[in-house]
Amino acid sequence: MLVLIGFFATGPCPYKNIDLFSDLIFVLTWPVGLVRYVIAGSMSPFAWLHQHACEGGMGNYRAALLR
């Protein structure tokens, strides 16, 4: 459900994350991600969903933070 919201409710989605393994990990660990990136971090809930659904997933976001 969260991934579908990310696909359709967070704006244009030029690159849909269709990696099933990444989606499964996101669904299983969404409470941890919500706390880490939204509550304790600087992302909005919509940006968090959009990052996973439309910008390559949270792995790409973490890699960009480390640079």
C-alpha positions as CSV (number, residue, x, y, z in Angstrom):
1,M,0.0,0.0,0.0
2,L,2.8,2.4,0.9
3,V,4.6,1.8,-2.4
4,L,1.4,2.4,-4.4
5,I,0.9,5.7,-2.5
6,G,4.5,6.6,-3.4
7,F,3.9,5.8,-7.1
8,F,0.7,7.8,-7.5
9,A,0.3,10.5,-4.7
10,T,3.8,12.0,-4.5
11,G,4.1,13.7,-7.9
12,P,5.6,12.7,-11.2
13,C,7.4,9.4,-11.2
14,P,10.0,9.3,-13.9
15,Y,11.8,6.1,-12.7
16,K,9.5,3.6,-10.9
17,N,11.2,1.3,-8.5
18,I,10.1,-2.1,-9.7
19,D,12.7,-4.1,-7.9
20,L,10.6,-6.6,-5.9
21,F,13.4,-7.4,-3.4
22,S,13.7,-3.6,-2.6
23,D,9.9,-3.3,-2.3
24,L,9.8,-6.3,0.0
25,I,12.5,-4.9,2.3
26,F,10.7,-1.5,2.3
27,V,7.4,-3.1,3.3
28,L,9.0,-5.2,6.0
29,T,11.0,-2.4,7.5
30,W,8.8,0.7,6.9
31,P,8.5,1.5,10.7
32,V,12.3,1.7,11.0
33,G,12.5,3.9,7.9
34,L,9.7,6.1,9.1
35,V,11.5,6.8,12.4
36,R,15.0,7.1,10.8
37,Y,14.2,9.3,7.8
38,V,11.0,11.2,8.8
39,I,10.7,11.5,12.6
40,A,14.4,11.7,13.4
41,G,15.6,12.8,10.0
42,S,14.8,15.7,7.7
43,M,12.5,14.0,5.1
44,S,8.8,14.6,4.8
45,P,6.5,11.6,4.7
46,F,5.8,12.3,1.0
47,A,9.5,12.7,0.2
48,W,10.3,9.4,2.0
49,L,7.6,7.5,-0.1
50,H,8.6,9.3,-3.3
51,Q,12.3,8.4,-2.7
52,H,11.5,4.7,-2.5
53,A,8.9,4.5,-5.2
54,C,10.3,6.9,-7.8
55,E,14.0,7.6,-7.2
56,G,15.6,4.3,-7.0
57,G,14.8,3.4,-3.4
58,M,16.3,4.2,0.0
59,G,19.6,2.6,-0.9
60,N,20.3,5.3,-3.4
61,Y,19.4,7.9,-0.9
62,R,21.8,6.5,1.7
63,A,24.6,6.3,-0.9
64,A,24.0,10.0,-1.8
65,L,24.2,11.0,1.9
66,L,27.6,9.2,2.3
67,R,29.2,11.2,-0.6
